[in-house]
Amino acid sequence: MTHHTERPCAAAGLTSYRYGHIMIGASSTQDALNEADRSLTHGSATVDLLEIWNARTGLYEKVTV
């Protein structure tokens, strides 16, 4: 069985993102960073740790800006 952090978890209409083990459903990369920020207890979320779900490969990939 695949661990839940290895598959998309976003609600319909949103894109699945992952920030470490934080699973995020967001409408954009900036929205995902904002959601990650709300979940962190120290520091700010940075795009270099953000990953986006690629439905073609079935894997999370680093976000490119």
N, C-alpha and C positions, 0 to 999 in steps of 0.2 A: 504494500500500500504506500502511496506517495504521501509524504508529510504535507500538511496544509500550507506550509510556507513555500512549497515548490509548485503551486498551481494558482491560477487566478482566483481571487475572492471578491472582486468588485461587483456591486449591484449592476443590474442592466442599465446601460446608458453611460456607465463610467469606465475608465481604464484602470486596470490593476497595476499598482506600483508596490514596491517593497523597499523599505528603508531599514536595513539590518533585518530584524525579525518583525518589524512593524509592517503589517499589511494595510494598504491604503487603497481606497477607491476614490479616484479624482477625475475631474474634467480636463485638467492640464498639468503640465510639469510643475508650474508655479503653485497650483492648488495642492498638489501632492507634497511639495516642500512645506507649505503652510500647515498641512495636516501633520506632517512629521514633526515640525516644530512644536505643535501642541502636545505631542506625545513624549517629547524629550524632557528630562529633568535637568540636564546640564548642557549648555552650549546651544548652538543653532544648527539646524539641518543644512547640509551642503549637497549640491547636486552630484558631487563625485561619489557619494554613497547611495544614491538613488538608482533603483532599477525599475524597468518597465517590462510588462509581460509582452512577449512576442508570440502571437497565436500561431504563426506559421511554423516556428521551431518548437513551440511548447516549452519555452524556457524564459526566465527573466534575464534581461540584458542591461548593461549600463546605459544610463540616459546620456545621449550626446546632445550638446547644445551648440 
